[in-house]
């Protein structure tokens, strides 16, 4: 008889990973590849990783475009509260919501994040900021 709960070791353990990224034209693709591989190793299917990878693209893309720095750190943590994705960069500039024209090609990151996140925020750090997004557990 099963309780319906996930009794796998991965469901009971804090899982985390972090990596340093060069913020070049390949940063978003590299970050997505790293996070995709980590999630797969934790038992998260490609389909279930989709929202996480979308958030990764948004956070790393913003760091690449707006931080003015050459490197950032990405981290993910999966636990009983959900999946936390965070990007640290060397910039103290906090993301700001802006009015977006329907024909604008960018500027909708807040809508994406707010539509997917359980919660999100920005932490000031001595060497910049940490933008984080808490997502539901992708394992269901």
Secondary structure as the mmCIF struct_conf table of DSSP 4:
data_model
#
loop_
_struct_conf.conf_type_id
_struct_conf.id
_struct_conf.beg_label_comp_id
_struct_conf.beg_label_asym_id
_struct_conf.beg_label_seq_id
_struct_conf.end_label_comp_id
_struct_conf.end_label_asym_id
_struct_conf.end_label_seq_id
BEND BEND1 UNK A 4 UNK A 5
BEND BEND2 UNK A 8 UNK A 8
HELX_RH_AL_P HELX_RH_AL_P1 UNK A 9 UNK A 12
BEND BEND3 UNK A 13 UNK A 13
STRN STRN1 UNK A 15 UNK A 22
BEND BEND4 UNK A 24 UNK A 24
TURN_TY1_P TURN_TY1_P1 UNK A 25 UNK A 26
HELX_RH_AL_P HELX_RH_AL_P2 UNK A 27 UNK A 41
TURN_TY1_P TURN_TY1_P2 UNK A 42 UNK A 43
TURN_TY1_P TURN_TY1_P3 UNK A 46 UNK A 49
HELX_RH_AL_P HELX_RH_AL_P3 UNK A 50 UNK A 66
BEND BEND5 UNK A 67 UNK A 67
BEND BEND6 UNK A 70 UNK A 70
STRN STRN2 UNK A 71 UNK A 79
TURN_TY1_P TURN_TY1_P4 UNK A 80 UNK A 81
STRN STRN3 UNK A 82 UNK A 89
BEND BEND7 UNK A 90 UNK A 90
HELX_LH_PP_P HELX_LH_PP_P1 UNK A 93 UNK A 95
TURN_TY1_P TURN_TY1_P5 UNK A 102 UNK A 103
BEND BEND8 UNK A 105 UNK A 106
HELX_RH_AL_P HELX_RH_AL_P4 UNK A 109 UNK A 116
BEND BEND9 UNK A 118 UNK A 118
STRN STRN4 UNK A 119 UNK A 125
TURN_TY1_P TURN_TY1_P6 UNK A 126 UNK A 127
STRN STRN5 UNK A 128 UNK A 135
TURN_TY1_P TURN_TY1_P7 UNK A 138 UNK A 139
#
